[in-house]
Amino acid sequence: MNNRFDLILFDLDGTLIETAPEIADAVNDTLEAFDRPSISQQQVNHWIGHGTRALLISALAFTDKSTTEAVRKSASFSRIEAAFGVHYQKRCGTRSHLYPHVREALQTLHDRGVKLAVVTNKEQRYTQAVLDAHQLTPLFARVISGDTFPLKKPDPMGVHDCLHHFLIRGERALFVGDSSIDVATARNAGVAVWALPYGYNMGQPIERAHPDRVITDFSALIA
């Protein structure tokens, strides 16, 4: 099979898997435990993209009518973050689901010999829990999480690591994501980028980020 790309890198939340409902559950579990009001699903959707820790900080800043900087420096944040970790580990896989054609496309690409990788800003312990919950782990040759390297998306470090690891040139790689962060990551790394319109792009149409192509679902990857 003469593949157009030798390596395809994927964002996780909002691209491979709809995870927002269970993330919202975990955040609200945590807020309730610390006597704070709950937040809406839409707010969580807009905060997804910079990693789970950043999302929790945004939620606390909103409920406390404070700033994200004040939340980071607060004496209670480490305790709240630890509690969130417990709640989210329990929630992983409970209300998330694969988007249409994801499993079939990944399996087909894998069988064709295309190297598959995940590059996400979600922390490793949650990334692995979500991939395991949906039985996707065996399909990926490499998983780069938000805490794998000192820098995360839109820095290209994770993409460059995959290119180096698999000895693949940038023009033979494709990044697939759902947000302007993913588009910027691909641009910074010098690889092509296709985007899905159904994910979490901070409430903005993905077309505004100007990816190389907008695809309706994963079937376009194996067409």
Secondary structure, DSSP 8 states (H G I E B T S, - for coil): ---S-SEEEE--BTTTEE-HHHHHHHHHHHHHHTT-----HHHHHHHTTS-HHHHHHHHHHHHTT--HHHHHH-TTHHHHHHHHHHHHHHHTTTS-EE-TTHHHHHHHHHHTT-EEEEE-SS-HHHHHHHHHHTT-GGG-SEEE-TTTSSS-TTSTHHHHHHHHHHT--GGGEEEEESSHHHHHHHHHHT-EEEE-SSS-STTS-GGGG--SEE-SSGGGG--
